[in-house]
Amino acid sequence: MEILALMIAGTEPADNLYGKDFHQNAVQDLNLMESLSGSEKGENVYIPLWGTDLNVREGYWSLIDMAVDVDDNDNIYVAVLVNHAQPAENDTIEVWRSQDGGMSWNHLYSLYEPGNDGGMEEIDMVVGGGSNPYIYTFIKYDNAGADADEGIWMNRRRGDGTGNLWIRITSDSTDEKITASINSSEYLMIGYRENGEDIFIQYSSDSGETWNSDYVSTGVRDWPSVWITDDTIGLIAYTVDDTVIRVGKYYDNFSNFDFYNIYPNAANLMHTSISGDNSGNYIVVWSNYHSSTDVWDVHYAYTTDSGTNWQTGPFPPLNFPYGSRDALYPYVKYSGSYRFVVTLTGSFDSLYYAYSSSVDGWNQSTVVNDYNATTMFGARVDRTTYTSGGFVVYREYGSGNVWIDGFNYTGNQEISPTEKFEISVERRVLRIINNTGRTLQVKVFSTSGRVIATMHVGSTGFMELPSAGIYHIQFLGEGINTGRTIVTY
């Protein structure tokens, strides 16, 4: 048995766990990421497997909403809403961007209250086209003062800060549950609920400067989700009386519409999400409560003929049987010819992911479980050529940290720290048992991202940490790049 001990004396030069330097050093020193050949966008970067969770942002724990999108250049954008209870007018939206498939992140700008009093409560975000695209952020603003600026607002600006524009879309304080979509022609569509029961959509053909409104449905309506295809088919899914999933399809420049009840006479339906392509293939996912088993699961419906006929089933058919486990906040995204779905599962601390290259089945599914995920809102899934597949962005449970994990089509198993490493802490002494069968580099970071210790561990390693506190442990080796957070006392 190899035993390596390290007594820390002083500190190493500062290194950023979540920034560019850390990842460049990891690739250079340990050859962790597999390079690709070719000249297409995204090749020559890396192919991450599950278990390579990287930090998007860290900080305030009071995150109350999040949105994700990808631009034409495969850059990833993440917006998070940071809530400040007192005073509410300090609520902040942070917009982040990665131009290397999630390896490193830059804070582009922050948005503050569009009015003079009150608070921001919900967001959604979509990104336009071009080399310097517009970033559209939609905000539910609940005004508590006399200036009456409540309603849904849109901020439009480019990543370089130019073109900043605020547009007030609605003026009702009851507007809520915003959902937004954009197509390749930069035609925008939003959906929302008003007065706790009425569903509306609005759409814009001039980059959000003017909006047309359409009333959709009234009664006990909830959980709107919208999608607009590149051939300008507007889709909205929502629940009716908590028992029916209904889809509306708008066409002929939104002058005509059809509605479909695709899943009637169920109970306790929530969290719809809809997506589609330009060939009449649409998919809806939602949460469904089963009183007989006292659990939630996820169901989906799809059509291959533009909505005329729908097929339904539990998501996905493999390893996710009907009523088998709690699952909430499903989210679906079409990208090219692929569908991607992510949902919270288990005790609401794991993420279950699946993708499909067909319209009527699922090719791959796996559990993302390196860190606890939040119960407040779900994760987002999308695709970029940097990762050669899907990626998931999620909030860590009980914190303000937002993480990204990537996936390629050759991997199907997340590297689980609980299986590969046994970690114990006795006061300030860290003990690591390495079950991978290979020597790993272990780096210890402070909460600020500073490297405070580095060592190599064969089968067992010991390390005495300088003080009580919270540390992040990173394990690096061939095919392995994962981490754990520990607390010393």
Phi and psi in degrees as a GROMACS rama.xvg file:
@    title "Ramachandran Plot"
@    xaxis  label "Phi"
@    yaxis  label "Psi"
@TYPE xy
-90.4517  127.053  GLU-2
-120.662  120.601  ILE-3
-115.685  128.25  LEU-4
-118.033  144.514  ALA-5
-136.179  116.611  LEU-6
-98.3001  120.895  MET-7
-76.6862  127.957  ILE-8
-129.361  108.976  ALA-9
78.3345  -166.059  GLY-10
-134.174  156.523  THR-11
-81.4916  167.454  GLU-12
-58.1322  147.994  PRO-13
-58.407  137.091  ALA-14
-139.472  140.721  ASP-15
-95.5338  113.203  ASN-16
-60.0788  -34.654  LEU-17
-106.502  9.60073  TYR-18
-114.583  -172.101  GLY-19
-65.4161  -42.524  LYS-20
-60.074  -43.4965  ASP-21
-59.0817  -46.2415  PHE-22
-72.7699  -35.4934  HIS-23
-64.5612  -41.5044  GLN-24
-64.5967  -39.6685  ASN-25
-63.0603  -42.5667  ALA-26
-67.5876  -43.0189  VAL-27
-69.4747  -45.0515  GLN-28
-77.607  -35.9947  ASP-29
-119.83  -3.75674  LEU-30
52.6849  49.3168  ASN-31
-76.9451  -35.0257  LEU-32
-100.717  136.801  MET-33
-83.1711  123.234  GLU-34
-81.738  154.104  SER-35
-113.052  155.448  LEU-36
-98.7833  162.93  SER-37
112.423  174.016  GLY-38
-117.354  1.75262  SER-39
-72.0061  159.141  GLU-40
-57.7021  128.302  LYS-41
96.8219  -23.4191  GLY-42
-73.207  163.41  GLU-43
71.1615  9.46266  ASN-44
-104.853  -83.6552  VAL-45
-173.976  162.593  TYR-46
-118.863  102.785  ILE-47
-79.6247  151.192  PRO-48
-108.527  165.39  LEU-49
-54.5149  140.211  TRP-50
106.761  -6.86206  GLY-51
-97.9204  40.6651  THR-52
-54.7931  131.015  ASP-53
-122.763  149.434  LEU-54
-84.9401  127.854  ASN-55
-82.8771  -52.29  VAL-56
-152.724  155.511  ARG-57
-135.778  156.543  GLU-58
150.43  -128.727  GLY-59
-54.6215  142.245  TYR-60
-85.531  -15.8573  TRP-61
-87.7534  55.2619  SER-62
-81.9107  132.232  LEU-63
-119.263  -6.38771  ILE-64
-164.846  163.323  ASP-65
-155.956  150.594  MET-66
-144.42  154.972  ALA-67
-141.927  142.696  VAL-68
-154.561  166.079  ASP-69
-126.519  137.054  VAL-70
-92.3999  -176.493  ASP-71
-64.9656  -20.1697  ASP-72
-97.0427  11.8055  ASN-73
68.3098  18.4863  ASP-74
-78.7636  141.842  ASN-75
-102.048  135.445  ILE-76
-119.296  137.451  TYR-77
-130.4  129.152  VAL-78
-116.02  134.009  ALA-79
-127.628  142.272  VAL-80
-101.508  116.474  LEU-81
-99.2534  118.447  VAL-82
-90.3285  133.145  ASN-83
-118.522  109.983  HIS-84
-63.2613  -42.4113  ALA-85
-139.172  121.47  GLN-86
-81.6428  146.675  PRO-87
-65.0588  -24.1368  ALA-88
-71.0673  -2.84592  GLU-89
-92.1732  6.38963  ASN-90
-54.2992  142.872  ASP-91
-135.416  139.769  THR-92
-108.75  121.36  ILE-93
-99.3879  134.289  GLU-94
-116.412  123.285  VAL-95
-118.291  153.669  TRP-96
-140.358  140.197  ARG-97
-118.33  131.207  SER-98
-109.459  14.6579  GLN-99
-137.164  35.1596  ASP-100
74.526  21.7338  GLY-101
98.8566  -0.878457  GLY-102
-66.4438  -39.6792  MET-103
-140.868  156.107  SER-104
-133.292  141.401  TRP-105
-120.878  135.253  ASN-106
-79.2529  116.691  HIS-107
-80.4266  -51.6155  LEU-108
-169.322  170.255  TYR-109
-122.015  147.127  SER-110
-112.927  142.318  LEU-111
-120.758  -173.686  TYR-112
-55.0799  133.594  GLU-113
-74.1146  -21.136  PRO-114
-110.47  -158.342  GLY-115
-109.298  -7.34789  ASN-116
-156.805  154.357  ASP-117
107.706  -150.113  GLY-118
-157.301  156.324  GLY-119
-92.6634  134.444  MET-120
-121.795  -23.6892  GLU-121
-146.729  155.255  GLU-122
-143.682  157.644  ILE-123
-144.712  159.874  ASP-124
-146.833  139.767  MET-125
-136.112  157.365  VAL-126
-124.066  137.273  VAL-127
-84.2336  -161.755  GLY-128
-105.697  177.948  GLY-129
95.1815  174.508  GLY-130
-75.6524  -22.9262  SER-131
-131.898  72.3008  ASN-132
-73.4042  156.794  PRO-133
-70.4168  141.833  TYR-134
-109.417  118.948  ILE-135
-103.649  118.822  TYR-136
-115.53  123.997  THR-137
-104.72  134.411  PHE-138
-132.215  130.702  ILE-139
-86.6471  117.226  LYS-140
-114.589  118.167  TYR-141
-107.572  105.364  ASP-142
-85.082  131.735  ASN-143
-103.604  -1.16682  ALA-144
-108.887  -163.57  GLY-145
-91.7047  -3.97811  ALA-146
-82.9636  -7.37012  ASP-147
53.7275  50.4995  ALA-148
-101.118  15.9327  ASP-149
-67.7884  166.749  GLU-150
125.756  -162.685  GLY-151
-101.56  128.346  ILE-152
-117.439  155.19  TRP-153
-125.092  132.71  MET-154
-107.695  133.287  ASN-155
-125.333  121.8  ARG-156
-156.657  162.796  ARG-157
-90.9979  164.932  ARG-158
-62.2083  -24.9235  GLY-159
-87.7672  6.28963  ASP-160
91.8033  -6.79755  GLY-161
-83.0573  164.654  THR-162
70.53  26.8948  GLY-163
-66.1779  126.124  ASN-164
-146.915  133.096  LEU-165
-107.338  131.041  TRP-166
-126.066  128.171  ILE-167
-91.7521  116.233  ARG-168
-90.0531  -42.6798  ILE-169
-129.483  168.379  THR-170
-132.9  23.0486  SER-171
-107.391  127.749  ASP-172
-69.6713  -13.7055  SER-173
-88.8874  -5.96423  THR-174
-63.9234  133.317  ASP-175
-157.478  174.693  GLU-176
55.651  57.7076  LYS-177
-68.6317  140.206  ILE-178
-140.556  136.92  THR-179
-134.008  154.028  ALA-180
-150.343  158.44  SER-181
-143.367  146.21  ILE-182
-111.797  -177.513  ASN-183
-69.3708  -17.6909  SER-184
-90.6734  7.5046  SER-185
62.5552  33.9919  GLU-186
-85.2776  125.341  TYR-187
-103.904  147.428  LEU-188
-141.375  134.982  MET-189
-128.658  156.277  ILE-190
-131.645  156.164  GLY-191
-165.291  165.915  TYR-192
-107.416  142.535  ARG-193
-127.854  140.585  GLU-194
59.7122  23.1877  ASN-195
72.5699  10.7401  GLY-196
-156.515  -26.9989  GLU-197
-93.2565  137.349  ASP-198
-105.627  132.312  ILE-199
-128.118  154.632  PHE-200
-125.595  156.242  ILE-201
-137.938  154.062  GLN-202
-144.444  153.775  TYR-203
-140.242  136.809  SER-204
-111.415  8.2562  SER-205
-127.649  45.9965  ASP-206
60.2071  33.2247  SER-207
87.622  5.1447  GLY-208
-78.6294  -32.771  GLU-209
-131.878  153.079  THR-210
-135.066  141.989  TRP-211
-110.112  139.08  ASN-212
-110.92  142.844  SER-213
-132.287  127.898  ASP-214
-73.6682  135.871  TYR-215
-106.808  -59.3661  VAL-216
-161.449  152.269  SER-217
-128.492  159.179  THR-218
124.233  -149.818  GLY-219
-86.7711  87.5867  VAL-220
-118.894  146.837  ARG-221
-159.463  167.53  ASP-222
55.944  54.6467  TRP-223
-68.4712  147.187  PRO-224
-144.888  135.14  SER-225
-122.851  158.423  VAL-226
-153.256  137.179  TRP-227
-122.637  126.474  ILE-228
-83.868  167.924  THR-229
-67.5698  -21.9692  ASP-230
-94.1192  22.3953  ASP-231
59.803  45.7528  THR-232
-97.4008  119.129  ILE-233
-93.9339  126.072  GLY-234
-117.027  141.325  LEU-235
-138.424  134.082  ILE-236
-116.308  145.212  ALA-237
-161.526  169.788  TYR-238
-100.592  148.606  THR-239
-119.44  119.573  VAL-240
56.1522  23.6775  ASP-241
61.7213  12.4646  ASP-242
-127.678  -9.25932  THR-243
-133.07  138.107  VAL-244
-97.3546  121.589  ILE-245
-119.601  141.18  ARG-246
-120.749  132.445  VAL-247
-108.256  137.108  GLY-248
-121.247  122.185  LYS-249
-108.512  134.213  TYR-250
-145.736  -178.561  TYR-251
52.9323  52.4861  ASP-252
57.1284  39.6218  ASN-253
68.2893  18.7301  PHE-254
-89.9646  -18.3944  SER-255
-127.947  159.124  ASN-256
-155.297  154.945  PHE-257
-131.859  151.251  ASP-258
-127.136  145.151  PHE-259
-134.315  127.133  TYR-260
-87.3616  104.884  ASN-261
-98.4494  -12.0075  ILE-262
-152.208  80.1887  TYR-263
-88.8412  161.639  PRO-264
61.3772  38.6215  ASN-265
-105.013  -166.499  ALA-266
-137.759  143.696  ALA-267
55.2767  63.0627  ASN-268
-96.4622  138.777  LEU-269
-148.955  169.38  MET-270
56.8328  55.985  HIS-271
-72.8296  152.161  THR-272
-148.213  134.794  SER-273
-130.631  147.584  ILE-274
-154.422  170.057  SER-275
-171.901  175.847  GLY-276
-121.131  -168.584  ASP-277
-92.9137  6.16644  ASN-278
-110.414  18.3059  SER-279
80.0459  15.3621  GLY-280
-96.9596  114.107  ASN-281
-124.576  151.05  TYR-282
-139.265  141.1  ILE-283
-127.059  138.976  VAL-284
-124.633  156.193  VAL-285
-161.995  164.375  TRP-286
-93.4002  143.507  SER-287
-137.537  122.221  ASN-288
-88.8373  137.207  TYR-289
-117.682  109.471  HIS-290
-66.3428  -28.8747  SER-291
-66.068  -30.9753  SER-292
-112.176  -6.11525  THR-293
59.0742  38.9574  ASP-294
-137.321  159.006  VAL-295
-97.2204  143.066  TRP-296
-136.314  -179.765  ASP-297
-112.09  135.343  VAL-298
-119.197  161.235  HIS-299
-142.186  157.746  TYR-300
-136.705  143.795  ALA-301
-138.885  156.158  TYR-302
-133.85  145.077  THR-303
-114.031  4.47499  THR-304
-129.432  40.0732  ASP-305
64.7398  23.1317  SER-306
108.402  -6.84962  GLY-307
-64.4814  -43.2823  THR-308
-127.776  142.312  ASN-309
-126.94  140.335  TRP-310
-112.929  139.8  GLN-311
-124.797  160.502  THR-312
179.6  166.946  GLY-313
-72.7409  150.228  PRO-314
-101.504  142.789  PHE-315
-77.824  168.021  PRO-316
-57.8947  -31.6535  PRO-317
-90.778  127.913  LEU-318
65.004  15.7627  ASN-319
-142.99  59.4499  PHE-320
-66.4079  159.762  PRO-321
-51.4314  124.344  TYR-322
64.4264  26.0667  GLY-323
-92.3173  -21.4352  SER-324
-159.618  156.687  ARG-325
-67.9693  136.378  ASP-326
-155.021  128.897  ALA-327
-136.028  168.513  LEU-328
53.2477  48.2534  TYR-329
-66.7322  148.842  PRO-330
-141.169  131.098  TYR-331
-122.343  144.867  VAL-332
-144.645  124.824  LYS-333
-83.5527  137.554  TYR-334
-144.394  110.039  SER-335
63.5251  -127.768  GLY-336
-97.8981  13.835  SER-337
-113.879  147.842  TYR-338
-112.973  139.546  ARG-339
-128.819  138.422  PHE-340
-134.361  142.009  VAL-341
-136.844  145.332  VAL-342
-150.563  151.198  THR-343
-77.1064  136.576  LEU-344
-134.544  -177.508  THR-345
63.4286  -132.401  GLY-346
-88.5849  34.0975  SER-347
63.8896  30.8006  PHE-348
-126.845  4.90562  ASP-349
-121.674  157.245  SER-350
-116.018  130.204  LEU-351
-107.55  127.715  TYR-352
-123.612  143.271  TYR-353
-147.806  152.193  ALA-354
-133.998  165.022  TYR-355
-148.268  139.906  SER-356
-101.318  6.35098  SER-357
-128.295  171.918  SER-358
-92.205  -6.14641  VAL-359
-133.185  25.4705  ASP-360
-165.024  -177.577  GLY-361
-131.159  126.667  TRP-362
-84.388  -34.5346  ASN-363
-151.525  144.595  GLN-364
-148.455  149.914  SER-365
-160.139  166.451  THR-366
-105.917  130.56  VAL-367
-101.147  113.615  VAL-368
-145.073  28.1443  ASN-369
-68.5991  -35.7323  ASP-370
-134.57  152.861  TYR-371
-65.4774  140.699  ASN-372
-101.615  167.899  ALA-373
-84.9329  154.286  THR-374
-96.7363  -6.95351  THR-375
-74.6949  -39.1674  MET-376
-155.52  162.043  PHE-377
-83.9814  176.699  GLY-378
-84.7521  167.314  ALA-379
-119.227  145.697  ARG-380
-126.724  144.403  VAL-381
-158.619  -173.309  ASP-382
-136.055  142.933  ARG-383
-144.198  147.634  THR-384
-68.6561  -16.6469  THR-385
-59.7459  -37.3245  TYR-386
-98.1014  -1.40139  THR-387
55.9961  18.7643  SER-388
-175.429  -154.676  GLY-389
-83.2066  162.702  GLY-390
-140.706  156.685  PHE-391
-124.11  133.845  VAL-392
-116.036  130.974  VAL-393
-150.147  159.091  TYR-394
-93.0918  135.115  ARG-395
-71.5288  137.167  GLU-396
-60.6596  134.34  TYR-397
69.5439  19.0032  GLY-398
-148.419  175.424  SER-399
-98.4175  12.4981  GLY-400
-79.582  136.376  ASN-401
-117.868  132.203  VAL-402
-120.477  157.234  TRP-403
-127.02  140.007  ILE-404
-132.326  137.77  ASP-405
-113.044  164.921  GLY-406
-148.043  138.271  PHE-407
-118.492  170.354  ASN-408
-77.3094  -3.02643  TYR-409
-97.5956  -12.7108  THR-410
-107.774  145.019  GLY-411
-137.927  9.05762  ASN-412
-137.283  123.617  GLN-413
-71.3171  142.61  GLU-414
-76.3642  113.494  ILE-415
-94.4563  119.218  SER-416
-59.5145  -32.4773  PRO-417
-68.8482  -25.4908  THR-418
-87.8588  -36.1924  GLU-419
-87.8135  -25.9902  LYS-420
-135.227  139.927  PHE-421
-112.444  119.976  GLU-422
-121.473  132.075  ILE-423
-136.62  150.73  SER-424
-128.135  126.808  VAL-425
-118.115  102.586  GLU-426
55.9985  -105.596  ARG-427
-108.906  8.30153  ARG-428
-100.319  122.147  VAL-429
-98.3836  129.38  LEU-430
-117.899  128.138  ARG-431
-122.876  126.442  ILE-432
-108.004  121.016  ILE-433
-101.085  112.368  ASN-434
-101.812  14.9555  ASN-435
-82.1163  -17.7574  THR-436
81.9512  10.1298  GLY-437
-141.922  155.818  ARG-438
-75.7504  132.205  THR-439
-116.125  150.082  LEU-440
-88.1139  133.885  GLN-441
-117.096  123.552  VAL-442
-114.785  140.647  LYS-443
-114.973  128.62  VAL-444
-119.701  145.494  PHE-445
-76.1366  172.758  SER-446
-66.3728  -19.4938  THR-447
-83.9344  -4.90825  SER-448
94.6923  7.71405  GLY-449
-83.0535  131.766  ARG-450
-73.2522  123.213  VAL-451
-110.82  -13.6844  ILE-452
-164.467  148.898  ALA-453
-140.82  137.386  THR-454
-153.441  165.673  MET-455
-108.02  135.641  HIS-456
-123.483  124.992  VAL-457
-83.3613  -92.7768  GLY-458
-96.806  -34.7906  SER-459
-143.44  143.112  THR-460
-143.588  148.295  GLY-461
-123.006  146.73  PHE-462
-149.497  132.156  MET-463
-98.4991  122.811  GLU-464
-89.1209  152.108  LEU-465
-69.8105  -26.1285  PRO-466
-160.951  169.077  SER-467
-69.4638  144.26  ALA-468
158.776  -167.033  GLY-469
-105.751  131.916  ILE-470
-132.76  151.303  TYR-471
-108.576  128.393  HIS-472
-105.173  125.6  ILE-473
-112.819  129.104  GLN-474
-106.038  124.669  PHE-475
-129.251  131.008  LEU-476
-174.291  177.702  GLY-477
-57.9571  116.553  GLU-478
77.4677  5.40019  GLY-479
-130.167  129.806  ILE-480
-155.342  90.9348  ASN-481
-147.227  174.812  THR-482
-152.21  168.43  GLY-483
-140.357  154.946  ARG-484
-110.988  133.61  THR-485
-126.083  163.771  ILE-486
-128.298  124.379  VAL-487
-101.9  160.892  THR-488
